Amino acid sequence: MATKKGWKDEYWLMLMYLYLKKPAGVKPLYSRHLIDLAMELHLPPKYLYRKMFQLRRLSTPRLERLWNTYYDKPQKIAKGITMLRQMNGFNNAEEFYEGVEINESFVNDFKPLHTAPDIKPVALVLILDLYFRLTPNTMVKETPEIQELSELTKVSAERIVQVMNIYQCCDPYLVREQQPNDELSEACQRIWQQWGNDNPEDLAAYANQLKDYFK
């Protein structure tokens, strides 16, 4: 997991810029802008989320000075961030993150699958959550809930049904012949192993937070 040594004080400016985006305030944990910044900095979203609350509370004299200097000067913030991103470290990730312990698992969750670029693992999580809310005979593209999820995630209804068919093969309560290996099977099995046998309330809570990413 990323440690505190992965954090640099210069990042406060980037976090403040995100905080001040309208509507100003602490952004949802899985909002797209927060995830994008987490991926850029190679820091877990939960870590940046906690940092944003520190910024909100102005918990140190340094943060108070930062706030007083920049809070009403968005152009100045943007210029400072541009300069920061032009630093050599942002152009050479290997050197920039040398010696920093990085958790890449969350990064992979928000990247398109290599085998199916039209879908991301986080979308598979939302599909699994919906899977447990439907019965097999309603796992068809015409079902309103599938249409709504397709609109939210920009994943086709046909693709969602395909994923649900794979989940049926993973479901120990159903007797289904194993689907032939395709570009989604491995990723779906991985999501099922992580969430399919766990507390459904935990899955539902996580899926509900993830919806912020797709809005």
Accessible surface in RSA format (square Angstrom, percent):
REM  Atomic radii and reference values for relative SASA: ProtOr
REM  Chains: A
REM  Algorithm: Lee & Richards
REM  Probe-radius: 1.40
REM  Slices: 20
REM RES _ NUM      All-atoms   Total-Side   Main-Chain    Non-polar    All polar
REM                ABS   REL    ABS   REL    ABS   REL    ABS   REL    ABS   REL
RES MET A   1   126.31  65.4 100.19  66.3  26.12  62.2  62.73  53.3  63.58  84.2
RES ALA A   2    10.79   9.9   0.51   0.8  10.28  23.4   0.51   0.7  10.28  27.2
RES THR A   3    50.49  35.9  43.91  44.5   6.57  15.7  50.15  67.4   0.34   0.5
RES LYS A   4   167.38  81.7 158.09  97.0   9.28  22.1 101.22  91.1  66.16  70.5
RES LYS A   5   130.36  63.6 104.37  64.0  25.99  61.9  70.94  63.9  59.42  63.3
RES GLY A   6     5.96   7.3   0.00   N/A   5.96   7.3   3.18   8.7   2.78   6.2
RES TRP A   7    29.10  11.7  14.79   7.2  14.32  33.6  13.52   7.2  15.58  25.3
RES LYS A   8    84.10  41.0  79.25  48.6   4.85  11.5  34.29  30.9  49.81  53.1
RES ASP A   9    68.87  48.2  61.41  61.1   7.46  17.6  10.48  24.7  58.39  58.2
RES GLU A  10    86.52  49.7  77.76  58.8   8.76  20.9  40.28  77.9  46.24  37.8
RES TYR A  11     1.71   0.8   1.33   0.8   0.38   1.0   0.51   0.4   1.20   1.5
RES TRP A  12    15.87   6.4  15.87   7.7   0.00   0.0   9.84   5.2   6.03   9.8
RES LEU A  13    21.66  12.1  21.05  15.1   0.61   1.5  21.05  14.8   0.61   1.6
RES MET A  14     4.66   2.4   1.46   1.0   3.20   7.6   1.71   1.5   2.95   3.9
RES LEU A  15     0.67   0.4   0.67   0.5   0.00   0.0   0.67   0.5   0.00   0.0
RES MET A  16     0.00   0.0   0.00   0.0   0.00   0.0   0.00   0.0   0.00   0.0
RES TYR A  17    79.26  37.0  77.85  44.3   1.40   3.7  39.84  29.9  39.41  48.6
RES LEU A  18     7.73   4.3   7.59   5.4   0.13   0.3   7.70   5.4   0.02   0.1
RES TYR A  19    24.57  11.5  24.57  14.0   0.00   0.0   4.76   3.6  19.81  24.4
RES LEU A  20    45.16  25.2  31.04  22.2  14.12  35.5  31.45  22.1  13.71  36.9
RES LYS A  21    72.29  35.3  64.78  39.7   7.51  17.9  35.94  32.4  36.35  38.7
RES LYS A  22   197.30  96.3 167.56 102.8  29.74  70.8 110.28  99.3  87.02  92.7
RES PRO A  23   118.96  86.7 109.75 100.0   9.21  33.5 116.09  95.8   2.87  17.8
RES ALA A  24    67.13  61.7  36.17  55.8  30.96  70.4  36.38  51.2  30.74  81.4
RES GLY A  25    17.20  21.2   0.00   N/A  17.20  21.2  17.20  47.2   0.00   0.0
RES VAL A  26    39.01  25.7  12.25  11.1  26.76  64.5  12.25  10.6  26.76  72.6
RES LYS A  27    21.48  10.5  21.04  12.9   0.44   1.0  21.26  19.1   0.21   0.2
RES PRO A  28    62.75  45.7  53.49  48.8   9.25  33.6  62.50  51.6   0.25   1.5
RES LEU A  29    18.85  10.5  14.63  10.5   4.22  10.6  14.63  10.3   4.22  11.3
RES TYR A  30    19.42   9.1  18.90  10.8   0.52   1.4   4.28   3.2  15.14  18.7
RES SER A  31    15.35  13.0  15.35  20.5   0.00   0.0  15.26  32.5   0.09   0.1
RES ARG A  32    94.75  39.8  91.90  46.8   2.85   6.8  40.03  54.7  54.72  33.2
RES HIS A  33    99.70  54.5  95.55  66.4   4.15  10.6  60.13  62.0  39.57  46.0
RES LEU A  34     0.00   0.0   0.00   0.0   0.00   0.0   0.00   0.0   0.00   0.0
RES ILE A  35     0.00   0.0   0.00   0.0   0.00   0.0   0.00   0.0   0.00   0.0
RES ASP A  36    68.71  48.1  61.82  61.5   6.89  16.3  28.30  66.6  40.41  40.3
RES LEU A  37    12.84   7.2  10.54   7.5   2.31   5.8  12.38   8.7   0.46   1.2
RES ALA A  38     0.00   0.0   0.00   0.0   0.00   0.0   0.00   0.0   0.00   0.0
RES MET A  39    42.40  22.0  35.50  23.5   6.90  16.4  29.80  25.3  12.60  16.7
RES GLU A  40    54.89  31.5  37.60  28.4  17.29  41.2  33.59  65.0  21.30  17.4
RES LEU A  41     1.39   0.8   0.66   0.5   0.73   1.8   0.66   0.5   0.73   2.0
RES HIS A  42    39.69  21.7  38.26  26.6   1.43   3.7  20.78  21.4  18.91  22.0
RES LEU A  43     0.87   0.5   0.87   0.6   0.00   0.0   0.87   0.6   0.00   0.0
RES PRO A  44     9.88   7.2   9.88   9.0   0.00   0.0   9.88   8.2   0.00   0.0
RES PRO A  45     7.77   5.7   7.77   7.1   0.00   0.0   7.77   6.4   0.00   0.0
RES LYS A  46   114.61  55.9 114.38  70.2   0.23   0.6  57.06  51.4  57.55  61.3
RES TYR A  47    21.74  10.2  21.69  12.3   0.05   0.1  20.37  15.3   1.37   1.7
RES LEU A  48     0.08   0.0   0.08   0.1   0.00   0.0   0.08   0.1   0.00   0.0
RES TYR A  49    66.01  30.8  66.01  37.6   0.00   0.0  31.34  23.6  34.66  42.7
RES ARG A  50   123.99  52.1 120.31  61.3   3.69   8.8  65.21  89.1  58.78  35.6
RES LYS A  51    27.06  13.2  27.06  16.6   0.00   0.0   3.27   2.9  23.78  25.3
RES MET A  52     0.00   0.0   0.00   0.0   0.00   0.0   0.00   0.0   0.00   0.0
RES PHE A  53    67.75  33.9  67.75  42.0   0.00   0.0  67.75  41.1   0.00   0.0
RES GLN A  54    54.44  30.4  54.44  39.8   0.00   0.0   8.37  17.8  46.07  34.9
RES LEU A  55     0.21   0.1   0.00   0.0   0.21   0.5   0.00   0.0   0.21   0.6
RES ARG A  56   141.42  59.4 119.33  60.8  22.08  52.6  11.45  15.6 129.97  78.8
RES ARG A  57   146.31  61.4 117.99  60.1  28.32  67.4  61.94  84.7  84.36  51.1
RES LEU A  58    55.20  30.7  47.78  34.2   7.43  18.7  47.78  33.6   7.43  20.0
RES SER A  59    59.59  50.4  22.61  30.2  36.98  85.2  30.60  65.2  28.99  40.6
RES THR A  60    58.19  41.4  55.95  56.7   2.24   5.3  55.45  74.5   2.74   4.1
RES PRO A  61    95.64  69.7  93.81  85.5   1.83   6.7  95.22  78.6   0.42   2.6
RES ARG A  62   113.33  47.6 111.48  56.8   1.86   4.4  35.06  47.9  78.27  47.4
RES LEU A  63     1.54   0.9   1.54   1.1   0.00   0.0   1.54   1.1   0.00   0.0
RES GLU A  64    84.52  48.5  84.07  63.6   0.45   1.1  11.29  21.8  73.22  59.8
RES ARG A  65   145.62  61.1 142.69  72.7   2.92   7.0  73.85 100.9  71.76  43.5
RES LEU A  66    29.83  16.6  25.26  18.1   4.57  11.5  29.30  20.6   0.53   1.4
RES TRP A  67    55.82  22.4  55.82  27.0   0.00   0.0  39.16  20.9  16.66  27.0
RES ASN A  68   103.64  71.5  86.83  83.9  16.81  40.5  25.43  61.2  78.21  75.6
RES THR A  69    56.67  40.3  49.63  50.3   7.04  16.8  32.34  43.4  24.33  36.8
RES TYR A  70    43.18  20.2  43.18  24.6   0.00   0.0   8.80   6.6  34.38  42.4
RES TYR A  71   105.86  49.4  95.82  54.5  10.03  26.1  53.52  40.2  52.34  64.5
RES ASP A  72    84.82  59.4  57.54  57.3  27.28  64.5  28.90  68.0  55.93  55.8
RES LYS A  73    88.06  43.0  83.58  51.3   4.48  10.7  65.72  59.2  22.34  23.8
RES PRO A  74    82.72  60.3  81.30  74.1   1.41   5.1  81.98  67.7   0.73   4.6
RES GLN A  75   156.15  87.3 148.79 108.7   7.36  17.5  53.53 113.9 102.62  77.8
RES LYS A  76    96.80  47.2  88.68  54.4   8.12  19.3  58.53  52.7  38.26  40.8
RES ILE A  77     0.89   0.5   0.89   0.7   0.00   0.0   0.89   0.6   0.00   0.0
RES ALA A  78    38.51  35.4  35.27  54.4   3.24   7.4  37.36  52.6   1.15   3.0
RES LYS A  79   142.78  69.7 137.29  84.2   5.49  13.1  85.10  76.6  57.68  61.4
RES GLY A  80    20.49  25.3   0.00   N/A  20.49  25.3  15.23  41.8   5.27  11.8
RES ILE A  81     8.16   4.6   8.16   6.1   0.00   0.0   8.16   5.9   0.00   0.0
RES THR A  82    70.57  50.2  67.83  68.8   2.73   6.5  44.43  59.7  26.13  39.5
RES MET A  83   120.25  62.3 113.41  75.1   6.84  16.3  97.14  82.6  23.12  30.6
RES LEU A  84    14.61   8.1  11.06   7.9   3.55   8.9  14.18  10.0   0.43   1.2
RES ARG A  85   106.83  44.9  99.46  50.7   7.36  17.5  36.15  49.4  70.68  42.8
RES GLN A  86   122.91  68.7 104.21  76.2  18.70  44.5  41.04  87.4  81.87  62.1
RES MET A  87    81.86  42.4  73.63  48.7   8.23  19.6  73.37  62.4   8.50  11.3
RES ASN A  88   125.03  86.2 119.19 115.2   5.85  14.1  29.77  71.6  95.26  92.1
RES GLY A  89    13.23  16.3   0.00   N/A  13.23  16.3   8.42  23.1   4.80  10.8
RES PHE A  90    44.94  22.5  13.55   8.4  31.40  81.7  17.16  10.4  27.79  79.5
RES ASN A  91   115.17  79.4  77.41  74.8  37.76  90.9  31.03  74.7  84.14  81.3
RES ASN A  92    59.99  41.4  55.71  53.8   4.28  10.3  16.37  39.4  43.62  42.2
RES ALA A  93    52.86  48.6  44.81  69.2   8.05  18.3  45.46  64.0   7.40  19.6
RES GLU A  94   153.28  88.0 136.62 103.4  16.66  39.7  59.04 114.2  94.24  76.9
RES GLU A  95   118.94  68.3 103.93  78.6  15.02  35.8  36.70  71.0  82.24  67.1
RES PHE A  96    29.43  14.7  12.20   7.6  17.23  44.8  18.09  11.0  11.35  32.5
RES TYR A  97    25.16  11.7  19.40  11.0   5.76  15.0  18.27  13.7   6.89   8.5
RES GLU A  98   140.45  80.6 114.35  86.5  26.10  62.1  45.38  87.8  95.07  77.6
RES GLY A  99    58.96  72.7   0.00   N/A  58.96  72.7  42.87 117.7  16.09  36.0
RES VAL A 100    31.31  20.6  17.14  15.5  14.17  34.1  17.80  15.5  13.51  36.6
RES GLU A 101    97.31  55.9  88.59  67.0   8.72  20.8  37.41  72.4  59.90  48.9
RES ILE A 102    47.36  26.9  21.95  16.4  25.41  61.2  21.95  15.8  25.41  68.9
RES ASN A 103    45.11  31.1  40.27  38.9   4.84  11.7   6.89  16.6  38.22  36.9
RES GLU A 104    71.60  41.1  67.50  51.1   4.11   9.8  46.52  90.0  25.08  20.5
RES SER A 105    65.53  55.4  56.91  76.0   8.62  19.9  48.22 102.7  17.31  24.3
RES PHE A 106    18.44   9.2  17.72  11.0   0.72   1.9  18.44  11.2   0.00   0.0
RES VAL A 107     6.18   4.1   6.18   5.6   0.00   0.0   6.18   5.4   0.00   0.0
RES ASN A 108    85.41  58.9  81.53  78.8   3.88   9.4  24.62  59.3  60.79  58.8
RES ASP A 109    47.40  33.2  47.40  47.2   0.00   0.0   4.09   9.6  43.31  43.2
RES PHE A 110     6.97   3.5   2.94   1.8   4.03  10.5   2.94   1.8   4.03  11.5
RES LYS A 111    98.23  47.9  97.04  59.5   1.18   2.8  49.12  44.2  49.11  52.3
RES PRO A 112    64.47  47.0  55.19  50.3   9.28  33.7  55.19  45.6   9.28  57.7
RES LEU A 113    18.09  10.1  13.85   9.9   4.24  10.7  16.77  11.8   1.32   3.6
RES HIS A 114   186.43 101.9 155.87 108.3  30.56  78.2 109.99 113.4  76.44  88.9
RES THR A 115    88.39  62.9  66.58  67.5  21.82  52.0  68.18  91.6  20.22  30.6
RES ALA A 116     1.27   1.2   0.00   0.0   1.27   2.9   1.27   1.8   0.00   0.0
RES PRO A 117   100.58  73.3  86.17  78.5  14.42  52.4  86.46  71.4  14.12  87.8
RES ASP A 118    79.54  55.7  54.95  54.7  24.59  58.2  52.58 123.7  26.96  26.9
RES ILE A 119     2.75   1.6   0.00   0.0   2.75   6.6   2.38   1.7   0.37   1.0
RES LYS A 120    48.17  23.5  47.28  29.0   0.89   2.1  27.27  24.5  20.90  22.3
RES PRO A 121    10.60   7.7  10.60   9.7   0.00   0.0  10.60   8.8   0.00   0.0
RES VAL A 122     1.01   0.7   0.71   0.6   0.30   0.7   1.01   0.9   0.00   0.0
RES ALA A 123     1.51   1.4   1.51   2.3   0.00   0.0   1.51   2.1   0.00   0.0
RES LEU A 124     0.02   0.0   0.02   0.0   0.00   0.0   0.02   0.0   0.00   0.0
RES VAL A 125     5.61   3.7   5.61   5.1   0.00   0.0   5.61   4.9   0.00   0.0
RES LEU A 126     4.07   2.3   1.40   1.0   2.67   6.7   1.49   1.0   2.58   6.9
RES ILE A 127     1.06   0.6   1.06   0.8   0.00   0.0   1.06   0.8   0.00   0.0
RES LEU A 128     0.00   0.0   0.00   0.0   0.00   0.0   0.00   0.0   0.00   0.0
RES ASP A 129    13.10   9.2  13.00  12.9   0.10   0.2   0.16   0.4  12.94  12.9
RES LEU A 130    17.96  10.0  17.69  12.7   0.27   0.7  17.96  12.6   0.00   0.0
RES TYR A 131     6.84   3.2   5.51   3.1   1.33   3.5   4.60   3.5   2.23   2.8
RES PHE A 132    84.97  42.5  52.19  32.3  32.78  85.3  55.49  33.6  29.48  84.4
RES ARG A 133   149.01  62.6 112.63  57.4  36.39  86.6  52.54  71.8  96.47  58.5
RES LEU A 134    27.49  15.3  11.25   8.0  16.24  40.8  14.28  10.0  13.21  35.5
RES THR A 135    77.01  54.8  75.49  76.5   1.53   3.6  71.73  96.4   5.28   8.0
RES PRO A 136    53.45  39.0  43.64  39.8   9.81  35.7  43.94  36.3   9.51  59.1
RES ASN A 137   124.66  86.0  95.51  92.3  29.15  70.2  47.14 113.5  77.52  74.9
RES THR A 138    48.49  34.5  46.66  47.3   1.84   4.4  48.00  64.5   0.50   0.8
RES MET A 139     8.79   4.6   3.59   2.4   5.21  12.4   3.59   3.0   5.21   6.9
RES VAL A 140    65.89  43.4  65.07  58.9   0.82   2.0  65.89  57.2   0.00   0.0
RES LYS A 141    89.32  43.6  87.80  53.9   1.51   3.6  43.72  39.3  45.60  48.6
RES GLU A 142   117.39  67.4  98.61  74.6  18.78  44.7  68.66 132.8  48.73  39.8
RES THR A 143    15.54  11.0  11.24  11.4   4.29  10.2  10.74  14.4   4.80   7.3
RES PRO A 144    88.69  64.6  84.67  77.2   4.02  14.6  88.64  73.2   0.05   0.3
RES GLU A 145    79.39  45.6  76.06  57.5   3.33   7.9  27.80  53.8  51.59  42.1
RES ILE A 146     0.00   0.0   0.00   0.0   0.00   0.0   0.00   0.0   0.00   0.0
RES GLN A 147    84.68  47.4  80.49  58.8   4.19  10.0  30.49  64.9  54.19  41.1
RES GLU A 148   115.02  66.0 108.29  81.9   6.73  16.0  43.44  84.0  71.58  58.4
RES LEU A 149    15.35   8.5  11.91   8.5   3.44   8.6  15.04  10.6   0.31   0.8
RES SER A 150    18.73  15.8  17.31  23.1   1.43   3.3   1.80   3.8  16.93  23.7
RES GLU A 151   130.57  75.0 120.20  90.9  10.37  24.7  48.74  94.3  81.83  66.8
RES LEU A 152    42.67  23.8  35.27  25.2   7.40  18.6  41.23  29.0   1.44   3.9
RES THR A 153    11.18   8.0   0.95   1.0  10.23  24.4   0.18   0.2  10.99  16.6
RES LYS A 154   165.23  80.6 133.13  81.7  32.10  76.4 113.62 102.3  51.60  55.0
RES VAL A 155     5.86   3.9   3.60   3.3   2.26   5.4   5.86   5.1   0.00   0.0
RES SER A 156    57.84  48.9  44.20  59.0  13.64  31.4  42.43  90.4  15.41  21.6
RES ALA A 157    10.01   9.2   7.57  11.7   2.43   5.5   7.57  10.7   2.43   6.4
RES GLU A 158    98.58  56.6  89.94  68.0   8.64  20.6  56.55 109.4  42.02  34.3
RES ARG A 159    37.32  15.7  35.13  17.9   2.19   5.2  10.95  15.0  26.38  16.0
RES ILE A 160     0.04   0.0   0.04   0.0   0.00   0.0   0.04   0.0   0.00   0.0
RES VAL A 161    26.54  17.5  26.54  24.0   0.00   0.0  26.54  23.1   0.00   0.0
RES GLN A 162    53.27  29.8  50.21  36.7   3.06   7.3  27.86  59.3  25.40  19.3
RES VAL A 163     0.00   0.0   0.00   0.0   0.00   0.0   0.00   0.0   0.00   0.0
RES MET A 164     0.00   0.0   0.00   0.0   0.00   0.0   0.00   0.0   0.00   0.0
RES ASN A 165    55.89  38.5  54.06  52.2   1.83   4.4   7.39  17.8  48.50  46.9
RES ILE A 166     2.15   1.2   2.15   1.6   0.00   0.0   2.15   1.6   0.00   0.0
RES TYR A 167     0.00   0.0   0.00   0.0   0.00   0.0   0.00   0.0   0.00   0.0
RES GLN A 168    14.66   8.2  14.41  10.5   0.25   0.6   1.65   3.5  13.01   9.9
RES CYS A 169    21.09  16.0   2.12   2.4  18.97  44.6   0.23   0.6  20.87  22.5
RES CYS A 170    28.61  21.6   7.04   7.9  21.57  50.7  11.00  27.9  17.61  19.0
RES ASP A 171    17.46  12.2  14.41  14.3   3.05   7.2   0.14   0.3  17.31  17.3
RES PRO A 172    96.61  70.4  57.44  52.4  39.17 142.4  69.67  57.5  26.95 167.5
RES TYR A 173   200.15  93.4 169.88  96.7  30.27  78.8 126.73  95.2  73.42  90.5
RES LEU A 174    48.02  26.7  36.21  25.9  11.82  29.7  37.73  26.5  10.29  27.7
RES VAL A 175   145.81  95.9 126.46 114.5  19.34  46.6 129.62 112.6  16.18  43.9
RES ARG A 176   104.42  43.8  79.85  40.7  24.57  58.5  30.90  42.2  73.52  44.6
RES GLU A 177   163.67  94.0 144.30 109.2  19.36  46.1  65.33 126.4  98.34  80.3
RES GLN A 178   112.34  62.8  86.31  63.1  26.02  62.0  56.53 120.3  55.81  42.3
RES GLN A 179    63.50  35.5  57.87  42.3   5.63  13.4   2.52   5.4  60.98  46.2
RES PRO A 180   105.22  76.7  93.13  84.9  12.09  44.0 105.09  86.8   0.14   0.8
RES ASN A 181   143.31  98.8 113.73 109.9  29.58  71.2  31.53  75.9 111.79 108.0
RES ASP A 182    53.20  37.3  28.04  27.9  25.16  59.5  30.81  72.5  22.39  22.3
RES GLU A 183    65.41  37.6  51.79  39.2  13.63  32.4  27.16  52.5  38.26  31.2
RES LEU A 184     0.00   0.0   0.00   0.0   0.00   0.0   0.00   0.0   0.00   0.0
RES SER A 185     5.86   5.0   5.86   7.8   0.00   0.0   5.07  10.8   0.79   1.1
RES GLU A 186   130.25  74.8 126.19  95.5   4.07   9.7  48.51  93.8  81.74  66.7
RES ALA A 187     5.65   5.2   4.27   6.6   1.38   3.1   4.28   6.0   1.37   3.6
RES CYS A 188     0.00   0.0   0.00   0.0   0.00   0.0   0.00   0.0   0.00   0.0
RES GLN A 189    59.57  33.3  58.95  43.1   0.62   1.5  14.21  30.2  45.36  34.4
RES ARG A 190   116.16  48.8 113.26  57.7   2.90   6.9  62.52  85.4  53.64  32.5
RES ILE A 191     8.91   5.1   8.91   6.6   0.00   0.0   8.91   6.4   0.00   0.0
RES TRP A 192    13.45   5.4  13.45   6.5   0.00   0.0  11.21   6.0   2.23   3.6
RES GLN A 193   139.05  77.8 112.95  82.5  26.11  62.2  37.70  80.2 101.36  76.9
RES GLN A 194   104.01  58.2  84.38  61.7  19.64  46.8  34.20  72.8  69.82  53.0
RES TRP A 195    37.77  15.2  36.40  17.6   1.37   3.2  35.09  18.7   2.68   4.4
RES GLY A 196    12.49  15.4   0.00   N/A  12.49  15.4   0.00   0.0  12.49  28.0
RES ASN A 197   112.54  77.6  74.97  72.4  37.57  90.5  37.38  90.0  75.16  72.6
RES ASP A 198    75.97  53.2  58.17  57.9  17.80  42.1  14.50  34.1  61.48  61.3
RES ASN A 199    67.85  46.8  58.81  56.8   9.04  21.8  20.26  48.8  47.59  46.0
RES PRO A 200    88.63  64.6  84.00  76.6   4.62  16.8  85.78  70.8   2.84  17.7
RES GLU A 201   130.76  75.1 123.11  93.1   7.65  18.2  45.11  87.2  85.66  69.9
RES ASP A 202    73.05  51.2  67.63  67.3   5.41  12.8  15.39  36.2  57.66  57.5
RES LEU A 203     1.85   1.0   1.85   1.3   0.00   0.0   1.85   1.3   0.00   0.0
RES ALA A 204    29.23  26.9  25.94  40.0   3.29   7.5  26.22  36.9   3.01   8.0
RES ALA A 205    59.90  55.1  49.76  76.8  10.14  23.1  58.17  81.9   1.72   4.6
RES TYR A 206    37.29  17.4  34.66  19.7   2.63   6.9  23.80  17.9  13.49  16.6
RES ALA A 207     0.23   0.2   0.23   0.4   0.00   0.0   0.23   0.3   0.00   0.0
RES ASN A 208    97.86  67.5  91.22  88.1   6.64  16.0  13.81  33.2  84.04  81.2
RES GLN A 209    77.92  43.6  75.93  55.5   1.99   4.7  24.61  52.4  53.31  40.4
RES LEU A 210     0.00   0.0   0.00   0.0   0.00   0.0   0.00   0.0   0.00   0.0
RES LYS A 211    75.21  36.7  75.21  46.1   0.00   0.0  25.26  22.7  49.95  53.2
RES ASP A 212    39.28  27.5  33.18  33.0   6.10  14.4   2.47   5.8  36.81  36.7
RES TYR A 213     4.22   2.0   4.22   2.4   0.00   0.0   0.00   0.0   4.22   5.2
RES PHE A 214    26.93  13.5  11.08   6.9  15.84  41.2  11.28   6.8  15.65  44.8
RES LYS A 215   170.38  83.1 111.69  68.5  58.69 139.7  98.27  88.5  72.10  76.8
END  Absolute sums over single chains surface
CHAIN  1 A    12408.9      10556.5       1852.4       6536.6       5872.4
END  Absolute sums over all chains
TOTAL         12408.9      10556.5       1852.4       6536.6       5872.4
